[in-house]
Amino acid sequence: LIKILGELRQEHGVDKIMPFGRLFFAIPLAVFGSEHFTFTANVATLVPRWIPAHTFWVYLVGVAFLCAAVSIVVLVQARLAAALVGMTLLIFVFVMDLPAVAANPGNRFFWALALRQLAFSGGAFAFAMSLWSTRPVQSSPTLRTAAWAAIPRFFLGLPSLFYGVKHLLHPEYVPGVPLNKLTPEWIPG
């Protein structure tokens, strides 16, 4: 917060909220990293059987996520950290989530997990490609850069469409949680 509050003096208008974007990205990333230490056994069950030393990989990814979160907040190699986080999450989609979807195509929980990871990956790639991942802003984007920057938008847009349709088809479930948890009765509508 100290670094971000210091940057606010340099920004004008709507741009004053932009430094908070990386904070709002880094906080969940740090939470995911810490869960690798608090729920190690549960996370280790998600590692495919053909990969040895499950606990080692769980701890390594946890440390990597925590380091990336700090890096992104303080803008020390933030672009590299975000790109590596995006690639890690994209690997998770291909190695863990898509095989689960292929094995259980009718289970919406596996679809939700795969698309959630894809959205997080897109968010990391979008930050890595943004001018806000480095300070000071070095140059304006070229047409080629803008074309590459459109790819993470699909990583975010497709899951958004999926979740929107699923919430219309299953309004009785809690929004945002891909579990069979019913919406509490005290919530109107």
Backbone torsions as a table, in degrees:
resi	resn	phi	psi	omega
1	LEU	NA	-35.7	-180.0
2	ILE	-61.6	-44.8	179.6
3	LYS	-65.4	-43.8	-178.1
4	ILE	-66.9	-43.4	178.9
5	LEU	-63.3	-33.5	175.3
6	GLY	-66.3	-32.8	179.7
7	GLU	-75.3	-24.1	-176.5
8	LEU	-61.0	-29.1	179.1
9	ARG	-65.3	-27.1	-178.2
10	GLN	-83.5	-17.4	-174.9
11	GLU	-94.9	158.7	-179.0
12	HIS	-133.4	145.1	174.7
13	GLY	61.9	-135.2	-177.1
14	VAL	-65.4	-25.3	-179.4
15	ASP	-62.8	-12.9	178.5
16	LYS	-65.2	-22.1	179.8
17	ILE	-86.6	-15.5	-174.2
18	MET	-61.3	-41.1	178.3
19	PRO	-60.4	-26.5	178.8
20	PHE	-72.0	-21.8	179.5
21	GLY	-57.6	-45.8	-179.6
22	ARG	-68.5	-30.8	175.6
23	LEU	-65.9	-42.9	-179.9
24	PHE	-69.7	-20.6	173.2
25	PHE	-82.6	-40.1	-174.6
26	ALA	-72.9	-32.3	-178.0
27	ILE	-62.3	-52.5	177.5
28	PRO	-63.2	-32.3	178.1
29	LEU	-63.6	-42.2	177.3
30	ALA	-66.0	-36.7	177.2
31	VAL	-64.1	-45.3	177.9
32	PHE	-60.3	-41.5	178.4
33	GLY	-62.3	-43.0	-179.4
34	SER	-68.7	-30.7	177.4
35	GLU	-64.5	-23.5	176.5
36	HIS	-67.7	-19.9	177.7
37	PHE	-98.2	-29.3	-177.6
38	THR	-90.3	-29.0	179.3
39	PHE	-120.9	45.1	-173.4
40	THR	-56.1	-47.2	-176.9
41	ALA	-63.7	-41.9	179.6
42	ASN	-66.0	-42.8	-179.9
43	VAL	-68.0	-36.1	-179.2
44	ALA	-63.1	-27.9	178.7
45	THR	-69.7	-18.1	178.7
46	LEU	-81.0	-19.0	179.6
47	VAL	-70.0	130.5	-179.6
48	PRO	-57.0	147.4	-176.5
49	ARG	-61.0	-29.8	-176.0
50	TRP	-77.1	-6.1	176.3
51	ILE	-96.6	123.4	-179.2
52	PRO	-77.9	165.6	173.9
53	ALA	56.3	60.3	-176.9
54	HIS	-55.5	-45.9	-177.0
55	THR	-63.5	-39.1	177.4
56	PHE	-58.0	-46.7	-178.6
57	TRP	-66.8	-35.0	177.9
58	VAL	-64.0	-47.0	179.1
59	TYR	-65.8	-40.9	-179.6
60	LEU	-61.7	-45.9	178.7
61	VAL	-65.8	-37.6	177.3
62	GLY	-61.0	-46.7	177.6
63	VAL	-63.1	-42.3	-179.3
64	ALA	-62.4	-42.9	179.2
65	PHE	-65.1	-41.1	178.4
66	LEU	-64.5	-44.1	178.5
67	CYS	-64.4	-41.2	179.0
68	ALA	-64.1	-38.8	179.3
69	ALA	-61.8	-45.4	178.8
70	VAL	-64.7	-44.2	179.9
71	SER	-58.7	-42.8	-178.8
72	ILE	-68.1	-40.0	-178.5
73	VAL	-67.4	-43.8	-175.6
74	VAL	-92.6	1.9	178.0
75	LEU	58.2	42.9	171.7
76	VAL	-108.4	107.3	-175.6
77	GLN	55.9	37.3	-175.6
78	ALA	-64.8	-39.7	-179.9
79	ARG	-62.2	-45.1	178.2
80	LEU	-64.2	-44.5	-179.7
81	ALA	-61.1	-44.8	-179.5
82	ALA	-66.0	-40.2	178.4
83	ALA	-63.8	-40.2	178.6
84	LEU	-68.3	-38.3	175.9
85	VAL	-63.8	-44.5	178.1
86	GLY	-59.5	-43.5	179.2
87	MET	-67.3	-40.2	178.4
88	THR	-60.4	-46.6	-179.3
89	LEU	-67.6	-34.6	176.6
90	LEU	-66.8	-37.4	174.9
91	ILE	-63.5	-40.9	176.7
92	PHE	-58.0	-40.7	179.6
93	VAL	-60.4	-47.5	-175.8
94	PHE	-76.0	-32.8	-174.4
95	VAL	-89.4	-36.4	-174.7
96	MET	-111.2	-46.6	-170.1
97	ASP	-79.4	-46.8	-179.3
98	LEU	-65.3	-37.7	172.8
99	PRO	-60.9	-35.9	177.1
100	ALA	-67.8	-38.1	177.4
101	VAL	-65.8	-42.5	-179.9
102	ALA	-64.4	-36.2	179.4
103	ALA	-75.3	-27.4	-177.6
104	ASN	-135.8	67.1	-174.1
105	PRO	-64.6	-20.7	-179.8
106	GLY	-88.8	-5.4	-177.7
107	ASN	-90.0	110.9	-176.6
108	ARG	-69.7	-20.4	177.9
109	PHE	-62.9	-43.6	-180.0
110	PHE	-67.9	-36.7	174.9
111	TRP	-62.6	-44.0	-178.7
112	ALA	-62.8	-41.3	178.7
113	LEU	-64.7	-45.0	-179.2
114	ALA	-62.4	-44.2	-178.7
115	LEU	-73.3	-29.4	175.5
116	ARG	-64.9	-46.4	178.0
117	GLN	-62.0	-39.2	178.7
118	LEU	-63.4	-40.9	178.4
119	ALA	-65.3	-43.0	177.7
120	PHE	-62.7	-40.1	177.3
121	SER	-61.4	-44.4	178.6
122	GLY	-61.9	-39.5	177.1
123	GLY	-62.6	-41.5	178.4
124	ALA	-65.6	-44.4	178.3
125	PHE	-64.5	-39.4	178.8
126	ALA	-62.0	-42.1	177.8
127	PHE	-66.4	-41.8	-179.5
128	ALA	-61.4	-32.6	-178.9
129	MET	-88.2	-9.8	-175.3
130	SER	-80.3	157.8	175.4
131	LEU	-71.8	-15.9	-177.9
132	TRP	-80.4	-6.6	-179.8
133	SER	-81.6	-7.9	175.6
134	THR	-133.1	151.9	176.1
135	ARG	-132.8	137.2	-5.1
136	PRO	-74.2	165.8	178.5
137	VAL	-62.7	125.4	-171.5
138	GLN	-90.3	-43.5	-177.1
139	SER	-156.8	166.4	176.9
140	SER	-84.7	153.1	-176.9
141	PRO	-69.5	145.3	175.5
142	THR	-90.8	172.7	178.9
143	LEU	-62.6	-39.9	179.4
144	ARG	-64.5	-42.9	178.3
145	THR	-64.0	-40.4	179.5
146	ALA	-64.0	-36.8	178.0
147	ALA	-65.4	-43.3	177.8
148	TRP	-65.6	-35.2	-178.8
149	ALA	-69.0	-16.2	178.6
150	ALA	-75.2	-23.6	-177.3
151	ILE	-60.7	-47.5	178.3
152	PRO	-61.0	-24.6	177.8
153	ARG	-63.5	-35.7	175.9
154	PHE	-69.2	-36.7	177.5
155	PHE	-62.3	-28.2	177.8
156	LEU	-92.2	-36.3	-175.7
157	GLY	-70.9	-42.7	-179.1
158	LEU	-61.8	-47.9	175.8
159	PRO	-62.1	-35.2	178.7
160	SER	-61.6	-43.6	177.1
161	LEU	-62.9	-44.9	179.9
162	PHE	-59.4	-49.6	-179.3
163	TYR	-63.9	-38.8	178.9
164	GLY	-61.5	-45.9	179.5
165	VAL	-65.9	-42.4	179.7
166	LYS	-63.0	-35.7	178.2
167	HIS	-71.0	-30.4	175.3
168	LEU	-72.3	-37.4	-179.9
169	LEU	-76.2	-30.1	-177.6
170	HIS	-128.9	67.9	-176.6
171	PRO	-70.5	-11.7	-177.2
172	GLU	-78.2	-11.6	-177.9
173	TYR	-94.9	156.0	-177.9
174	VAL	-63.5	128.6	178.2
175	PRO	-63.0	138.5	175.8
176	GLY	84.6	-10.2	-179.9
177	VAL	-113.0	115.4	-177.3
178	PRO	-81.3	41.5	178.7
179	LEU	-116.2	172.9	177.7
180	ASN	-87.4	41.3	179.2
181	LYS	-91.2	122.0	-178.5
182	LEU	-74.0	147.7	176.0
183	THR	-65.8	132.5	-179.6
184	PRO	-59.1	147.4	-177.6
185	GLU	-64.1	-26.6	-176.7
186	TRP	-73.4	-12.0	177.4
187	ILE	-84.1	121.5	-176.5
188	PRO	-69.7	154.6	176.1
189	GLY	80.8	NA	NA
